[in-house]
């Protein structure tokens, strides 16, 4: 069998998730979108589009999560 340099291609299709946010969190998300829009000179029409990058950033910078994930992968 030929050894290719690529292995399986990861499934990176978006997954639609429906969540309910407390009203205060939603207000903060809208306010965050407004501030971000002012900082970047962009109009952020749908603040919910910020949820995925926020979660990604949170998980990327969470040291305890990174450590636990490395330990799980090394088993």
C-alpha positions in Angstrom: 0.0 0.0 0.0 1.3 3.5 -0.8 2.1 5.8 2.1 0.6 9.2 1.2 1.7 12.3 3.0 -1.9 13.2 3.7 -4.1 11.1 6.0 -7.8 11.5 6.3 -9.2 14.9 5.8 -10.9 16.3 8.9 -14.5 17.1 8.8 -14.5 20.9 9.0 -18.0 21.6 7.8 -19.8 24.1 10.1 -22.2 22.7 12.6 -25.3 24.6 13.4 -26.0 24.9 17.1 -29.0 26.5 18.7 -28.6 28.0 22.2 -30.5 30.1 24.6 -28.7 33.0 26.2 -29.7 34.8 29.3 -30.9 38.3 28.5 -27.9 39.9 30.2 -25.5 37.9 28.1 -27.3 38.8 24.9 -27.2 42.5 25.8 -23.5 42.2 26.5 -23.0 40.4 23.2 -24.8 43.2 21.4 -22.8 45.8 23.2 -19.5 43.9 22.4 -20.5 43.9 18.7 -21.1 47.6 18.8 -17.7 48.3 20.5 -15.9 46.0 18.1 -17.7 47.6 15.2 -16.5 51.0 16.3 -12.9 49.8 16.9 -12.7 48.1 13.4 -14.9 50.5 11.4 -17.2 47.7 10.5 -20.9 47.2 11.0 -21.7 43.9 12.8 -25.2 43.3 11.8 -25.5 39.9 13.6 -23.8 39.8 17.0 -24.4 36.0 17.2 -21.6 35.7 14.5 -19.2 36.6 17.3 -20.0 33.6 19.4 -17.8 31.1 17.5 -14.7 33.2 17.4 -15.2 34.1 21.1 -15.5 30.4 22.0 -12.5 29.5 19.9 -10.4 32.3 21.5 -11.6 31.2 25.0 -10.6 27.6 24.4 -7.3 28.5 22.8 -6.2 30.6 25.7 -7.5 28.3 28.5 -4.3 26.7 29.8 -6.0 24.1 31.9 -8.0 22.9 28.9 -4.9 22.8 26.7 -3.1 20.8 29.4 -6.0 18.4 29.9 -6.4 17.9 26.1 -2.7 17.1 25.7 -2.9 14.5 28.5 -5.9 12.9 26.9 -4.3 12.8 23.4 -1.1 11.2 24.8 -2.9 8.2 26.3 
